[in-house]
Amino acid sequence: MFEAALAALTAPLRARLKRHPKLRPEQIAGVERAYTRTIPAKFTVGGIPGAKTKSEFAVTETRLTASWLIDWTWEDREKKRGLSVCKLILAVQGGRLIQH
């Protein structure tokens, strides 16, 4: 669900940036509103800090996610349930959409 919501949110930004190196101011404001409405907030740690100027913006988010852990030095070498901390960065800088 998260990946689909993020893809839908970034599609118009990618289309705009292919044609023009800057987003329109209303697009930047719209991304902020859409992000908080469409990206599931479950497992978010802390707030969602962002920065914006007339042509650039950034959203940084820290989340918890389920994972599998394995260590080859363990005697049984089976996967163990784990918890991971992930950081998402979504930004437009220098006319490019950056997504980590």
VMD Tcl script that draws the C-alpha trace (Angstrom):
set ca {
  {0.00 0.00 0.00}
  {2.81 2.40 0.87}
  {4.62 1.90 -2.44}
  {1.43 2.36 -4.47}
  {0.54 5.56 -2.60}
  {4.05 6.94 -3.07}
  {4.03 6.08 -6.80}
  {0.68 7.86 -7.27}
  {1.97 10.88 -5.37}
  {5.21 11.18 -7.36}
  {3.83 10.45 -10.86}
  {2.67 14.04 -11.56}
  {5.92 15.42 -10.15}
  {7.98 13.20 -12.44}
  {5.85 14.24 -15.43}
  {6.28 17.95 -14.63}
  {10.04 17.63 -14.08}
  {10.48 15.93 -17.45}
  {9.08 19.06 -19.11}
  {10.34 21.77 -16.74}
  {13.12 21.90 -14.12}
  {10.93 23.44 -11.41}
  {7.64 22.58 -9.79}
  {4.89 25.15 -9.61}
  {4.32 26.58 -6.08}
  {0.85 25.01 -5.94}
  {2.38 21.61 -6.74}
  {4.74 21.89 -3.78}
  {1.87 22.79 -1.45}
  {-0.22 20.01 -2.99}
  {2.50 17.41 -2.39}
  {2.59 18.26 1.30}
  {-1.18 17.93 1.65}
  {-1.36 14.77 -0.46}
  {1.52 13.16 1.42}
  {-0.21 13.47 4.78}
  {-3.52 12.24 3.30}
  {-2.35 9.35 1.12}
  {0.80 7.91 2.69}
  {-0.17 5.63 5.58}
  {1.00 7.12 8.87}
  {1.23 3.79 10.70}
  {4.65 3.00 12.09}
  {5.96 6.52 11.58}
  {8.42 7.52 14.29}
  {8.24 11.19 15.26}
  {6.93 13.83 12.93}
  {7.48 14.26 9.22}
  {9.86 17.18 8.86}
  {9.93 18.98 5.56}
  {11.59 21.94 3.93}
  {10.48 23.97 0.98}
  {11.39 26.90 -1.18}
  {9.75 28.21 -4.32}
  {11.35 25.52 -6.47}
  {12.42 22.75 -4.10}
  {10.99 20.69 -1.30}
  {11.95 17.75 0.88}
  {10.10 15.32 3.12}
  {12.04 13.08 5.48}
  {10.28 10.33 7.37}
  {11.44 7.62 9.77}
  {9.40 4.42 9.98}
  {9.45 1.04 11.64}
  {9.03 -2.03 9.45}
  {8.98 -5.77 9.97}
  {12.01 -7.66 8.74}
  {13.79 -10.98 8.89}
  {17.16 -11.35 10.58}
  {19.72 -14.05 9.97}
  {23.25 -14.40 11.21}
  {25.34 -17.19 9.72}
  {27.18 -17.58 13.03}
  {23.97 -18.62 14.79}
  {23.81 -22.30 15.50}
  {20.37 -22.88 13.91}
  {20.78 -20.35 11.04}
  {17.05 -19.83 10.82}
  {15.46 -16.51 10.05}
  {14.31 -14.59 13.10}
  {11.58 -12.00 13.07}
  {13.01 -8.55 13.36}
  {12.24 -4.86 13.37}
  {14.01 -2.34 11.16}
  {14.14 1.42 11.16}
  {13.83 2.95 7.68}
  {14.32 6.51 6.53}
  {12.44 7.83 3.50}
  {13.62 10.95 1.74}
  {11.47 12.47 -0.98}
  {12.85 15.67 -2.43}
  {13.03 17.84 -5.50}
  {16.42 19.50 -5.82}
  {18.08 20.91 -8.89}
  {15.16 19.90 -11.10}
  {15.34 16.22 -10.10}
  {13.07 14.07 -7.98}
  {15.12 12.22 -5.38}
  {13.59 9.26 -3.64}
  {15.57 7.18 -1.11}
}
mol new
graphics top color blue
foreach p $ca { graphics top sphere $p radius 0.5 }
foreach p [lrange $ca 0 end-1] q [lrange $ca 1 end] { graphics top cylinder $p $q radius 0.2 }
display resetview
